[in-house]
Amino acid sequence: MKNMVYIQSGGPTSVINSSLYGAYKEAIRHPEEIGHIYGSINGIEGLIEDKLFDLNEENPHDIELLIQTPGAALGTTRRKLPKDINDPVYMQIVKNLQKHKIKYVFVNGGNDSMDTCNKISILCDELNLDVRVIGVPKTIDNDLACTDHTLGYASAAKAVINQIYAISKDALCYKQGKIHIVEVMGRNAGWLTAAADLVPDDGRPDLIYLPENPFNVDEFIQDIKEIHEKKGYGIVVISEGIKFERDMTNAQVDGFGHAQLAGACTELAHIVESRLGIKTRVVELSLLQRANPFLLSRNDRDEAIEVGQLAVTSALAGETGKMIVMKRVSNEPYVARFELVSLSEVANAEQKVPEYMMQDKHRMSDKFREYLRPLIQGNIHLIWKDGIVELTNFKKKIVK
């Protein structure tokens, strides 16, 4: 009998734990093939540092709460593995895989995390280890290659849409309004920012800026001036990744080598106020986009659970070195099928918003709305206690 380890990596989402839930539930259905079900504490670092815990030792109620718990219940990381497969860190991974008799490795993450997953798969293949490695797609940025969409994107998009709708209602309350600049996550791909275009007409943003389009500060100022003269206030939504000259000398860099981009809305607000004398309000949606249990998409959660299950059944069937992807069959009714693609096709690749999904630089096309609308459908009934939503809290007792 062999064991499995589940790894969560990169930025969390509202449904990353739902994939873990699906994988766990499927794994316990195969006790003759899978013994211990380990969680790796803080992503690949747990496997390197021998910090694993047994999910079967956790409270069953906490397992059930995974499907409404945001964040990464196992702990995550942005550590990037070395390019050189002969680096000593890989021997630590092999040592701990063998120590804990691990045959099945699941990595739940995005672009850089699939690079980690791919490297582990190559390592096991080159050393002829009997280890099967499967990737589970996750990222609110929706920028993974080869898949129709990524798990976590729909719930984050739903949060963006509803929060901006509420902001727009607050913005029009006052006789003398402000320009509201709302910053949405998205480094190079504007999928999440584009979601703002699905806000109903009575609250839809006046201007939307994606990183896929060139950004000119002078044009931005002119756009703001026209909107303010027309309405007396405005709602502007920008991606954190739009490129303009700003001071990045103090920007922090994560383990994957990416500079932290938050704060673009604040700098643009200063420019608006200094050039136009118009009052502004900045809103960084920040972590609330990806850590909001109240605006989960049921379709997103259900797919996350199913993909977790499929990861386990695929590994049991002998698959390795692959990631599960979604392929859309139809929009009405929404139907998607699941397939496997090689990790080498996905690792470090990036899928941006295509031009045909943009009507112009400030508006999305009907094709985009048709694409996103089915993904955000369905609401979740949460479990509460004393007015507070219940969330998973694992003990994480490290196994010897």
C-alpha positions in Angstrom: 0.0 0.0 0.0 1.3 3.5 -0.9 0.5 7.0 0.3 -0.4 10.3 -1.3 0.6 13.9 -0.7 -1.4 17.0 -1.6 0.4 20.3 -2.2 -1.2 23.8 -2.4 0.9 26.4 -4.1 0.8 30.0 -5.1 -1.9 32.5 -4.4 -5.0 31.0 -2.7 -8.5 31.1 -4.0 -12.0 30.7 -2.6 -12.2 27.2 -3.9 -8.7 25.8 -3.6 -9.7 23.9 -0.6 -12.7 22.4 -2.5 -10.2 20.6 -4.8 -8.5 19.3 -1.7 -11.8 18.1 -0.4 -12.6 16.3 -3.6 -9.2 14.6 -3.7 -9.5 13.6 0.0 -13.0 12.2 -0.5 -12.0 10.2 -3.5 -8.8 8.9 -1.9 -10.6 7.5 1.1 -12.8 5.4 -1.3 -9.6 3.5 -2.2 -8.1 2.3 1.0 -6.7 -0.8 -0.7 -4.5 1.5 -2.9 -4.0 4.7 -0.8 -3.0 4.5 2.8 -2.1 7.8 4.4 -3.4 11.0 2.9 -0.7 13.7 3.7 -1.0 17.4 3.4 2.3 19.2 2.7 2.6 22.2 5.0 3.4 25.4 3.0 3.4 23.8 -0.4 6.6 22.2 -1.8 8.4 23.4 1.3 6.7 20.8 3.4 7.9 18.0 1.2 11.4 19.4 1.1 11.6 20.0 4.9 9.6 16.8 5.8 6.7 18.7 7.3 3.7 16.6 6.4 0.5 15.9 8.4 -2.1 13.2 8.1 -5.5 14.5 7.0 -7.1 11.4 8.5 -6.0 12.7 11.9 -8.0 15.9 11.5 -11.5 16.6 12.8 -14.0 15.3 10.2 -16.0 18.5 10.6 -13.0 20.5 9.5 -12.8 18.4 6.4 -16.4 19.2 5.6 -15.8 22.9 6.1 -13.1 22.9 3.4 -15.8 23.6 0.8 -16.6 27.0 2.3 -13.1 27.9 3.5 -11.0 30.4 1.5 -7.2 30.6 1.7 -5.0 27.5 1.6 -5.9 25.1 4.4 -2.5 23.3 4.1 -0.5 26.5 3.8 1.0 27.7 0.5 4.3 29.0 -0.9 5.7 30.9 -3.8 9.0 29.0 -3.7 10.4 28.2 -7.2 12.4 25.0 -7.6 15.9 25.3 -9.2 16.2 24.7 -12.9 19.0 22.3 -12.3 17.5 18.9 -11.5 20.8 17.9 -9.8 20.4 20.6 -7.1 20.5 19.1 -3.6 16.9 20.2 -2.9 15.6 17.5 -5.3 17.3 14.8 -3.3 15.5 16.1 -0.2 12.2 15.7 -2.1 13.2 12.1 -3.2 14.3 11.3 0.3 11.0 12.3 1.8 8.9 10.7 -0.9 10.6 7.4 -0.1 10.6 7.9 3.6 6.8 8.3 3.6 6.2 5.7 0.9 4.5 8.3 -1.3 3.3 7.1 -4.7 0.8 9.9 -5.6 1.7 13.6 -5.7 -0.9 16.3 -6.4 0.0 19.9 -6.9 -2.8 22.5 -6.8 -1.7 25.8 -8.3 -1.2 28.1 -11.3 1.5 28.8 -13.9 4.6 28.7 -11.6 3.1 25.9 -9.5 2.7 23.8 -12.6 6.4 24.3 -13.2 7.0 22.9 -9.8 4.7 20.0 -10.6 6.4 19.4 -13.9 9.9 19.3 -12.3 8.8 16.8 -9.7 7.3 14.6 -12.5 10.6 14.8 -14.5 12.6 14.0 -11.4 10.6 10.9 -10.7 10.7 9.8 -14.3 14.5 10.3 -14.6 15.1 8.3 -11.3 12.6 5.7 -12.4 10.6 6.2 -9.2 7.1 4.6 -9.0 5.5 8.0 -8.3 2.6 9.6 -10.2 2.3 13.3 -10.4 -0.9 15.2 -11.3 -1.5 18.9 -11.5 -4.8 20.6 -10.4 -5.4 24.0 -12.0 -5.9 27.0 -9.8 -5.6 30.8 -10.2 -8.0 33.7 -10.0 -6.0 35.3 -12.8 -7.5 32.7 -15.2 -4.3 32.8 -17.2 -3.3 29.1 -17.4 -2.8 27.7 -20.9 -4.7 24.8 -22.4 -7.9 25.1 -20.2 -11.1 27.0 -20.8 -10.9 28.5 -17.4 -9.2 28.0 -14.0 -10.7 27.0 -10.7 -11.1 30.0 -8.5 -11.5 32.5 -11.3 -15.3 32.3 -11.4 -15.7 33.0 -7.6 -13.2 35.8 -7.7 -15.0 37.3 -10.7 -18.3 37.0 -9.0 -16.8 38.8 -6.0 -15.5 41.6 -8.2 -18.8 42.1 -10.0 -20.9 42.3 -6.8 -18.4 44.4 -4.9 -18.1 46.9 -7.7 -21.9 47.0 -8.1 -22.2 47.9 -4.4 -19.4 50.5 -4.7 -21.3 52.1 -7.6 -24.5 52.5 -5.6 -22.5 54.2 -2.8 -20.7 56.5 -5.3 -23.9 58.0 -6.7 -25.3 59.0 -3.3 -23.6 62.4 -3.1 -24.4 65.7 -4.8 -20.7 66.4 -5.3 -19.3 63.0 -6.4 -15.8 61.6 -6.7 -13.9 59.5 -9.2 -13.6 56.1 -7.7 -10.6 54.1 -8.9 -11.0 50.4 -8.1 -7.9 48.2 -8.4 -8.4 44.5 -9.3 -5.8 41.8 -9.3 -4.2 40.7 -12.5 -0.5 41.0 -13.4 -0.3 40.4 -17.2 -3.8 39.1 -17.9 -7.0 41.1 -17.3 -9.6 38.3 -17.0 -10.5 39.4 -13.5 -10.7 43.1 -14.3 -12.8 42.3 -17.4 -15.4 40.8 -15.1 -16.4 44.3 -14.0 -18.1 44.6 -17.4 -20.8 42.2 -16.2 -22.0 44.7 -13.5 -25.6 45.6 -14.4 -26.2 48.7 -16.4 -27.2 50.8 -13.5 -23.8 50.4 -11.9 -21.5 49.4 -14.7 -18.1 51.1 -14.5 -17.5 54.0 -16.8 -13.9 52.9 -17.7 -12.1 49.6 -17.6 -8.4 49.2 -18.2 -6.8 45.8 -18.9 -3.0 45.1 -18.9 -3.4 43.6 -22.4 -4.0 47.1 -23.8 -1.4 49.9 -23.8 -2.0 52.4 -21.0 -1.3 56.1 -21.6 -1.6 58.4 -18.5 -2.5 61.5 -20.6 -5.4 59.6 -22.3 -6.4 58.3 -18.9 -6.7 61.9 -17.5 -8.7 63.0 -20.6 -11.1 60.0 -20.1 -11.5 60.9 -16.4 -12.2 64.6 -17.3 -14.9 63.7 -19.8 -16.6 61.3 -17.4 -16.6 63.8 -14.6 -17.9 66.6 -16.7 -20.7 64.3 -18.0 -21.8 62.7 -14.7 -20.1 64.5 -11.8 -18.6 61.3 -10.5 -17.2 58.1 -12.0 -16.3 54.5 -11.5 -13.0 53.4 -13.0 -11.7 49.8 -12.8 -8.0 49.1 -13.4 -5.9 46.0 -13.3 -3.0 46.1 -10.9 -0.8 45.2 -13.9 -1.4 48.2 -16.2 1.9 49.6 -17.1 2.8 53.3 -16.5 5.8 55.1 -15.1 5.7 54.8 -11.3 8.1 54.2 -8.5 8.7 50.5 -8.0 12.0 50.8 -6.0 10.4 49.6 -2.8 8.2 46.9 -4.4 8.6 43.5 -2.8 9.4 40.5 -5.0 7.9 37.1 -4.3 9.6 33.7 -4.5 8.5 33.3 -8.1 10.4 36.6 -8.9 7.2 38.7 -9.4 7.1 42.3 -8.2 4.1 43.1 -6.0 2.1 45.5 -8.1 -0.6 46.7 -5.7 -1.0 50.4 -5.3 -1.5 51.5 -8.9 -4.9 53.0 -8.0 -3.3 55.2 -5.3 -0.7 56.6 -7.7 -3.3 57.3 -10.4 -5.6 59.0 -7.9 -2.7 61.4 -7.0 -2.3 62.2 -10.7 -6.0 62.8 -11.2 -6.2 65.1 -8.2 -3.0 67.1 -9.1 -3.9 67.5 -12.7 -7.6 67.9 -12.6 -8.4 69.0 -9.0 -11.1 66.3 -8.8 -11.5 64.4 -5.6 -10.9 60.7 -5.8 -11.5 57.6 -3.7 -9.3 54.5 -4.1 -10.5 51.0 -3.5 -8.1 48.1 -3.6 -10.2 45.0 -3.6 -7.1 43.1 -2.8 -7.5 39.8 -0.8 -11.3 40.1 -0.7 -11.3 39.0 -4.4 -9.9 35.6 -3.6 -10.7 35.2 0.1 -14.5 35.8 0.0 -16.6 32.8 1.2 -19.8 34.7 0.8 -19.7 35.1 -3.0 -18.7 31.7 -4.1 -19.9 30.4 -7.4 -21.5 27.1 -7.0 -20.3 26.1 -10.5 -16.8 27.0 -9.5 -16.9 25.0 -6.3 -18.6 22.0 -7.9 -15.9 21.9 -10.6 -13.1 22.3 -8.0 -14.4 19.3 -6.1 -14.8 17.2 -9.3 -11.3 18.1 -10.5 -9.9 17.0 -7.1 -11.7 13.7 -7.5 -10.5 13.3 -11.1 -6.9 14.0 -10.1 -7.0 11.0 -7.8 -8.8 8.6 -10.2 -6.4 9.7 -13.0 -3.4 8.9 -10.8 -4.8 5.5 -9.8 -5.4 4.8 -13.5 -1.7 5.2 -14.1 -1.6 8.8 -15.4 1.3 11.0 -14.5 3.0 14.2 -15.6 -0.3 15.8 -16.6 -2.8 18.5 -15.5 -6.5 18.3 -15.6 -8.1 20.9 -17.9 -11.7 22.1 -18.6 -13.0 22.1 -22.2 -16.3 23.9 -22.7 -19.0 22.0 -24.6 -21.8 24.6 -24.4 -22.9 27.8 -22.7 -26.7 27.2 -22.5 -26.9 24.9 -20.7 -23.4 25.2 -19.4 -21.4 22.0 -19.9 -17.7 21.3 -19.7 -15.7 18.1 -20.0 -12.5 17.3 -18.3 -9.3 16.2 -20.1 -5.6 15.7 -19.3 -2.7 17.7 -20.9 1.0 17.4 -20.5 2.4 19.5 -17.7 5.1 20.7 -20.1 2.5 22.5 -22.2 1.2 24.3 -19.1 4.2 25.1 -17.0 5.0 28.9 -17.1 2.7 29.4 -20.1 0.2 32.3 -19.9 -3.2 32.9 -21.5 -4.2 36.5 -21.9 -7.7 38.0 -22.8 -8.0 37.6 -26.6 -8.9 40.6 -28.7 -12.2 39.1 -29.8 -13.4 39.3 -26.2 -12.9 43.1 -26.2 -15.3 45.5 -27.8 -12.8 48.4 -27.3 -10.2 49.4 -24.7 -12.9 50.1 -22.1 -15.6 47.5 -22.9 -15.8 43.8 -23.2 -17.6 42.1 -26.1 -20.7 39.8 -26.0 -18.3 36.9 -26.5 -16.7 37.6 -23.1 -20.0 38.0 -21.3 -21.2 34.7 -22.8 -18.0 33.1 -21.7 -18.1 34.4 -18.1 -21.8 34.4 -17.2 -22.2 30.6 -16.9 -19.2 30.3 -14.7 -20.5 32.6 -11.9 -23.9 30.9 -11.5 -25.1 29.3 -8.3 -25.0 30.4 -4.7 -23.7 28.6 -1.6 -25.5 27.9 1.7 -22.8 28.5 4.4 -22.6 27.0 7.8 -22.6 29.6 10.5 -22.0 29.7 14.3 -23.0 32.6 16.5 -23.2 34.9 13.5 -19.7 33.9 12.2 -19.1 31.7 9.2 -17.3 28.5 10.2 -13.9 27.8 8.5 -11.5 25.0 8.6 -8.8 25.1 11.3 -6.4 22.1 10.9 -4.2 21.0 13.8 -1.4 20.0 11.4 0.4 17.5 13.6 3.6 16.7 11.7 4.2 13.0 11.1 7.5 11.4 11.9 
